[in-house]
Amino acid sequence: MGSFCANSSDQIQVEIMSKKLIKPFSPTPNHLRNYKLSFFDQIAEKTHIPFVLFYPNNLINNSSTIDYMVQQLEESLSRILTHVYPAAGRFNENKCSIICQDQGVQLIKAKVNCRMDDFLQKARTNFDLALNFWPHGIKDVDATSLFTMPLMVVQITIFQCGGIALSMSIAHPAIDGWTIFTFIYEWSKVCKLGIRAEKINSFMSFDLANMFGPRDITAIFEASAIYAGKRTDTKLVAKKFVMDEASISKLRDKLTNCNNSRALCFKPSRVEIITAILWRAQLRASQAITGKIKPSLMTFPLNLRGKLKYREETNPFGNFIIEVPIAYEPKGTNMELQDFILLIRETVQKTVDYCGEASADDVVAMVANLYNKNYGGREWGTSDDIEEFTCSSLCSFHMQEADFGWGNPNLMHFGSRHNQVFWLYSTQCGNSIVVQMDLKENYMDFIEHDQDFLAFTKF
């Protein structure tokens, strides 16, 4: 195939070079070939979720080096799949299990008509350019094809300078954020260090359905309670902001100062503070656009691994999160940060405390009650009357450490732009937090000029 010339415009052309299925290095034993999905898999959003990691050129830029690198990537993927065998399977027709017959993960090789430094420069002002590097065909996945295609799709795109975009998309009804980011971190170690399949230590368990088996969700959930209000038909845009650690620390000191009559009685985490800042910024934008402060419902995904005292295995494959709904009802015109922080802390901690002692059936009943109350019943009216979004913290995951031998990634992009989301993840040095905002365009226009919000960011 012919090579591309560098393009001075924002037009990016990705050419697919090859596609293949990567199968586990060792065949999956017969007794493991029917992996049962859990209750938490049942209630996960029915979508493929993509993300992209960008690796600058740290290699000699010639075809033999790149070919060797791709070969190492393929071989290490095969070896790690032996230890995460459901990822190489396919959904059963009943959608309650995965048939693990080593059907394989799709791996796509592509090249792009630009240099990475040019792309990164343009991406500073047009973050949407990262969408060009989603795995090929993912944009066309619908509710039908989701359950017939590979659970995991990987694409490696080579820049003209030798830089790499590594993108993945995963079927959410079987895989959550912890699962995929743990997978990619462990895969990167296998690739970089050349670890043999038999030397890879187990890092996941595959027994979650034994405790949280599938339920008749039509009997415990109100109609549309799980997904109501999450998706939007409005155009969403993405921007990236780095929250300033010094400003956040200064704010924490102010909020916990005992001389302050409204001081918090606990030391809030960085995630709690930044989530509160984002929530208030979103409501300030809503107020400026609609003329009123609306009630708001924030969904906060809570990783349950390590939080259930009666469960010895803490790292199960699959979905093991509760999307905790946190409701804010405005009282007057004041939107104090400590009110948001306190609301976040109390709601999440109440859920954690309950799950730590409750039985599996009680946890399921609690999830149904939370979802029915906040998504099904609609105590405040229709979704148009409520400001809804998700704040997902990835700060405890290892994406920044996913070094395949090419160094660490320096730009990431998450999500499928189906709903308003704030994605939080740590910077490479770990001292600050990056926020990727997926918001309505008019809300984003307000926030990126809001001095109250910008006081906590750095460029």
Secondary structure, DSSP 8 states (H G I E B T S, - for coil): -------SSS---EEEEEEEEE--SS---GGGSEEE--HHHHTS-SSEEEEEEEE---S--SHHHHHHHHHHHHHHHHHHHTTSGGGGSEE-TTSSEEE-S---EEEEEEEESS-HHHHHHHHTT-GGGGGGGS-TTGGG--TTGGGTS-SEEEEEEE-TTS-EEEEEEEETTT--HHHHHHHHHHHHHHHHHT--GGG-----B--HHHHS----HHHHS-TTTTTTTT---S-EEEEEEEE-HHHHHHHHHHHT-TTSTT--SS---HHHHHHHHHHHHHHHHHHHHHSS---EEEEEEEE-TT--TT-S---BSS--EEEEEEEE---TT---HHHHHHHHHHHHHHHHHHHHHS-HHHHHHHHHHHHIIIIIS-TT-SGGGSEEEEEEE-TTS-GGG--SSS----EEEE--SSS-EEEEEE-TTSSSEEEEEEEEHHHHHHHTT-HHHHTTEE-
